[in-house]
Amino acid sequence: MSDQDRVNGSTAPGSGEILQLLLDGRARTKADLVHLTGLARSTVSSRVDALLASGLAVPAGEAASTGGRPPARIAFNPRAGAIVAVDLGASHGTVALADLSGSILLTSTHPLDIAAGPVEVLDRVVAEAAVLLEHDSVRDIPLVGVGIGVPGPVEHSTGRPYNPPIMPGWDRFDVPGYVQRTFDVPVLVDNDVNILALGEHALSYPDARDLVFVKVATGIGAGIIAGGQLQRGAQGSAGDMGHVRVPYSPDSSPAAKEDRDLEALASGTAIAATLRECGQATESSADVVALIRAGNAAAIEATRQAGRDVGEVLASMVNLLNPSVIILGGSIGRAGEHLLAGVREVVYRRSITLATQHLAIVQTQGGERAAVLGAAIMVTRDVLAPANVDARLSAARR
């Protein structure tokens, strides 16, 4: 989006809209901002002064003089606020601190059991975040928000997990309210695949306007970015690939002659069950990954077939959404290129040529870092939204 696009449609941009013009990291003079917004110089000056007083903008030296005193420049200050970014998995938790540009400043990862319930897990998250916030390098930065990704469906408008299959005790639990008992800031919660999509998009494909991130692990889900925006759907359930029914194929395992949910065919748990029938001692996705990395032929073929099954669903998504990039992640997606090969085999064969002629199907590059980055981005977009910036500045003046 161009600078002028940011202010079109608004006859009198507030300080929040002025700030949007600085988020690209370029320092600008007040004269630059007058030119971009069409506002009177006195109006721009007062709104810039409010941003400077809040710390969201800082002086950034002087521009070249065209005669007389050189004009002062201002720039966005990413250290005007800190964000706690959290990635919760089935058996691990990562807590990070980020600044308002989304840069990760500190991070800490520990084993945890999501099935221990929300109180125990969130108490650990809050305690670890408090430790990070006391670090000398960030102690003077005010906390402005918390972003949390969880491995299950979330009603994004309330931040409450909704009937999450691997999260007993979390159903409709008020995650934001519980965290706000310690941190009195906005708390945003989303499912882990959405925050992975945001993070991977920022890290690896920032110019892609249409992207699908697919996580294949204990479960299967997709994060969809269309037109540059994350798509959550009406209630937050967009991207639930795992419950899409897959037409029966004699190549799939198990060999029940009926349509089944994709998750029952191609998740790490399903692959482990298939391998047990072949005499392998596999109980979980981690066991499958270990066999793949050891070069086990049965595990490799089962994973490639899982990729074909995932490809059956993705082929329809490609025809409907026409993404330019599909990224495969999750523990199974990262364990070699066998899942990737199966997906490519089917998607390029079953999708229309126009949709696939420039389509890249790739493995994740961001790894675990993408998740906490995505959680941070989710919060920065909310905290720095023009209306929220204006509300913050208004509250500060009272």
N, C-alpha and C positions, 0 to 999 in steps of 0.2 A: 504494500500500500504506500502510495506517495504521501509526502507531507501535506500536500494540498487536499488529498482525499480524506485525510484525518479530520479536517475542519469543515468540509463541505456539508451542507445541511444544517449547520449551526450558525445562527446570526451573531451569537455572542459567546464564543467559547470561554469557559471558565478556566481556572488555574489547572484543573485536571486535564483539559484538552491541550493547554499549553505544554504541560508535562509530556504528553504523548509525542510531541515534536522533538523532545530531547532523549527519548528512550533508545534511539539508535546509537547513542554514545557520542554523537557529534556535538561539539560546543557551538553555541550560536550567540549572536548579539541580540539586543532588544530590537534593533532595526531589522534583523533577519526575521524575527518573530512577527513584527508588524507587517512585513511583506507577505509572510505565509498566511497570516490570519485575516488581514484586512482590517484589524482593529486599530483604534486610535492609539498613539504612542503612550498616552497617559494610562489607558486601560491595560495595555500589555505590561507597562512598568509596575502597576499595582499588583498584577497577578504574578509577575515574576518575583516581586518582593515577597509575596506570601510564600512562594515556593522556597525562596532562599531562607526565610525565617523558619520554615518547617524542617529544613535540612534536606528536603528532597532534591534541591538544586544547590550547586555551589559555584563560586567564582572560578573561572577557568582561564585566567590570563586575559590578554588584550589581543584584539584583532589588528591587522595591519592598518595603519592610519592612511587616510586619503587627504590629510590636511587637518591640523588641529590635534586635539587630544585623541589618542587611540581608543576606540570603543571597547568596553569591557565585554567579555564573553561569559556565558554561564553554561553549565553542563549538569546532566543528571548525576545524582550522588547515590550509587548502588549500596553504599554502606549507611544509608539513612535508616535501614531496618534490617533485622535478621529474621529468617524463617526457619522453623523446625520442620524438616522433611523426613517422613517416616515411610519405610517400606516393610510391611509385615507379610511374611510368607507362612507356609504351614509349619516350618521348623526353624525359622530364623527371623530376626528383626534387625533392620538397619535404621539408625537414627543419625541424621545429618543436620548441619547448620548451613544455610545458604544466605547470600546477600540478595538484594532486590534485583540484581541482574540474572539471578539463577546460578551464580558461581558457587560451587560447593566449597565451604571453608573448612569444615571439620566433619568427620564421620566415624561411626562406631557400629560394629556388627557383632551380634551375640546370638547363640542358639536360644530358641524359645519354642514353646508348644502352643500354637494358636488355639488348640482344643482346651487349654487351661482356662479359657474364658476371658471375657473382656476386662474384668477388674484386675486380675493378676497381670495380664499382658500390658494393659494401658498403664498400670502403676509402674511397671518396669520401663516403659517408653518415657513416661514423664520424668522418672528419676534420672534416666540416662540423658535426657534433654537438659535437665537442670545442671548436670555435671558439665556438659558441653558449653552451656551458656556462661559458666564461670571461668572458662578458659581466658587467659590473659589477652589473646588476640581478638576476642569478640565481646569482652565484658562491657564495653562502653556502647555497644550497638543495641538499641531497643528491639525487643521482640515484637513483631507486628502480625504474625500469623503462623498457623500450624497446618501442614498438609499431610494426610495419612492415606496410604494405599493398603487395601486389605484383599485377601484372596477369596473374594466372593461378591455376589451382587450387592449393590448399594443404591438406595434411593438418594440420589445426589442432593436433592433439595433439602433433605433433613440430615444427611450424613449417617443414616441408620442402615446397617446391613439388613438385607431382606432374604430370609430363609437360606443362609449360606450353607452349602452341604458339608464343608469340612471345618465349620466354625461353630461347634455346639455352644449354646449359651449366648451367642451374639445376635440372634434374630431380633431385629428392631431395637437393639440396645442404643441408647443415646450417646454415641461416641463423642460428638462435639461437646455436649453438656458435661460429660464426665471429665474431659480434658480441660475444659474451661474452669473447673473448680481450682485448678492450679495455674493455668495460663489464661488470663482474661483478654484474649485476642480472638479474632475469627479462626475457626477450626473447620477445614474442608476435608471431606472424606470421599474417596472414589475407589472403584475396584482396581486391582493392581494392573490389569491389562491396559486400562485407559491411561494410567500414569506412565506406564512403559511406552505407550505410543507417543505421548507428549515428549518424553525424554529422548527417545530414539529419533524422533523427528528433529528435535533441536540439535542433537549431537551429530547425526549422520546425514540427514536429508532436509536441511532447513529450507531449501528452495522448492521442495515437493509440496504441491497443493492438495494432492489426493494420495493417501497412503493408508495401508492396512497393516497393523502389527498383530501377529498371531502368536499366542503363547500356548505351547503344548507341553504340559507337565502333568501333575496329578489330575488336572482338568484341562479344558480347552476353551479359550475365549479370544476375542478380537477387539482391538481398539481401532476405531475408524476415524480418520481425519479426512474430511471432504471440504473442498474450497478453503483449505487452510485452517479449518475449525474442527475441534474434537466434537464428534457426534455422540451424544448420550441417549437420545431418544426422549420420549415423553416422560417416562419414569426412571430413566437411567439404565435400562436393560439392553440398549443397543449393543450389538456385537456378541450376543450370546450364541456363538457357533456351536457350542458343545451339545445343545439340545435340538439342533437341526437334524431331522430324520434323513438318513442316507439310504438311497435305494440299494436293495440287496445285490451283492456281487459275490459270485462263487469264489473269488480270490481272497475275500476278507475272512478274518477269523474273529470270533468263532463262527461256525458254519450254519447257524440258524437261518432258515429260509424266510426271513422277514426283514423289513426295514428296521433300522436301529438308530438310536441317537449317535451322533459322531463321537461323543465322549466314551460311549460303550465300545467303540471300535478302535479308537486311535489315541486315547490318552495314555500316559505312562502306566497307569493302573491297568488299563485294558491290555496293553502290550505285555505287562508282567503276567497277567492271567493267561494269555496265549502261550507264553514261554513256559509257564508251569505245566501246561498240557503236553509240552514237548520234553518234560523232565528236568527243566531248569529250576533252580531254587530262587525264584524271583517273587518278591512280595510288594515291591514299590518301584516308583520311577527311578530312585537312586540305584536299585539293583539292575534295572535295565541299562542305565547309563554306564554302569561299571562293565557290563558285558559288552556293550558296543565299543567302549574304549579298549577293551581287551581283544577286540577283533572276533568276537563270537559270531559265527555265520548265521545262526538261527535268530539272534537278536538283531543283527543287521537287516536281515530280510523282513522280519516282523516290523521293524521301524520303517523300512522303505514302503511296505504295504500300508502302514499307518499314514504315511505321507500321501499315498494315492487316495486314501479315504478322505483325508483333509482336503486334498485337491478337488475332490468331487464337490465339496461345499464351496471352496474358494472359486471354482470355475463359474458358478452362478453369481457370486459376489463380484467377480471381475466384469461379467456382462452387465450387471446392474449398476455398479459404482464406477467402473473404469478407472481404477487407481493406476498411478505410474510406478508405485513401489509396493511390494508385499514383503514384509520382514518376518522371519520365523525366529522365535525366541522360546524361552522356557527351557527347562532342563533337557527335554528330549530334542528340542529344536537346536540346542547348542552342542549336542553330542555327535559331532561329525556331520557329514553332509548327506546322510542317508535319508532322513526325513525330507530334506530339501529336494533331493533327486526325485522322490516319489511325488511330491507336490508339483514340481515342474513338469513331470511326465504327463500328468493329467490336465493341469491348467492350460498348458500350451496346446493340448490336443482338443479340449472340449470348449474352450472359450472362443468367441468370435475373433477373427484375425485383426480387425480394427482395434479391439481392446487390448490385444497382446503384442502388437508390433513394436511398442516401445516399453513394454512392461518388464521391470526388473524384479526377480524373486530371489531374495538374498537372506543370509543369516544375520542375526543381530550383531552389531558392532559395539553397542554401548554396554552390554553385560549388566551387572548389578548396579552400576553407576546410573544407568538410564532411569531406574525406578525412582531413586531419591531426587534426581534432577527433575523428573516429571512432576513429582509431588511439589517441589519448589515452584516450578512454572505455574502449576495450577493456582497456587496462592498468590504469586506475584501478579498474575493477570487479574485477580480479584482485588487485591489491595491497591493496585495502580490503575484500576478502571477510573475513568474521569469522574463519575458520580461519587465514587468512594473517596477519591482524593479531595474533591470539593467538600464532602461531608467532614472529612478529617480536619481540613483547614478551618472550616466553620466552627467545629467543636473547640479547636485550639484558641479561637478568638473570644470564646465566651468567658 
